[in-house]
Each structure stands twice: as C-alpha cells, then as structure tokens.
Amino acid sequence: MSILYGKLFEIMQQKGVRKTDLRSNGIHPAVIKKIMDGGTITTETIDRLCALLDCQPGDIIEFERSDDSKESIVN
C-alpha cells in the first residue's frame, strides 16, 4: 500500500483524539479498522477526519511510492 496513515495517529495523539472519538463523529468502526490496517478509505472519510482534527489531508496521510504501484499505473 502506498498511502500511509502514521501522521494521522500522531496528530490524533497530539490533539487527544481517540478512536472512540472517531466513531462519535460518524466514522464507522469498519473504516477505522481499514485505517488501522493501512487499507483504502474514501475522500469523504478524509474530509471528516480533517474537519474533526482541524487539519489538511497532507497532515494525516502521506504517499510512499513503491515499485509495484508504478508498474500498475504504467501497465
């Protein structure tokens, strides 16, 4: 996976936001599990996270290029 959520967990810790707070703000537990597992989430979820944490998308996610991600785009 080339999208990483480590920055999300860092900003949550800095702001005192817990996973239960995410659920309270409309983020489904299955989506939280996807985030924890490094899975794919929607831009709607990113929008909710940014609103809750008062941040920009780049503050909570980052892109890491991998060799297989480049090949899947080219092929």
N, C-alpha and C positions, 0 to 999 in steps of 0.2 A: 504494500500500500504506500502511496506516495504522499498522502495527506496525513500530517501528524497533529495530534491534539495535546501534546505536552504543555504548550503555552496556555491552553485552556485551564488545565489543572493548576498551573502556577498562579494565574490571575484569580481563580476561584479561591485558592488558599489565601492570597493577599487580601481579598475582599471579604473573607469569612463566609463564602457561599458554599453550602454543602450540596450533595446530590439530592437530598430531600427537598432543598430549596428549588432545584430544577424541576422536580415533579410538581411542586406547588405552583410553579409558573408555566404550566402547560406543556412541559416536555415529558413525553411518555416514557415509562421505565424501559421499554424495549429500545427506544432511541438512546437512552443513557447507556444501556448495555452496548449498543453499537459503538458509541463514543469510547467506552472503556476498552473495547476490543479493537479499536482502530478501524472500524467499518465506515461505510459511506453514509453521510447524513445530507439532508436537503438544505437548500438555501433558506427555507423558512425556519428551520431549526437554528441555523447560524444567525438569522435575524433575531430570533427570540433570545439566544444566548447573548448577543451583543447588546440588546435592549436591557436585559437583566444585569449585565456586568458593566454597562455604560462604556463600551469599547468598540473598536473596529474589528472586522474579520481577521485582519492580519495580526491582531493582538492575541487571538485564540487558536489560530491554525497556521500551519506552515507547510509548504510544498517541498518535498525532497525527491529529486529526480533519481530514478533507478533505471538501469539498463532495460528492463522489461517494459517499463512504461513508455519509453521512447520507441521501442520496436512495435508496440501495439498501435501507436499513432501512425507510424510510417507504413505499416503493412495494412 
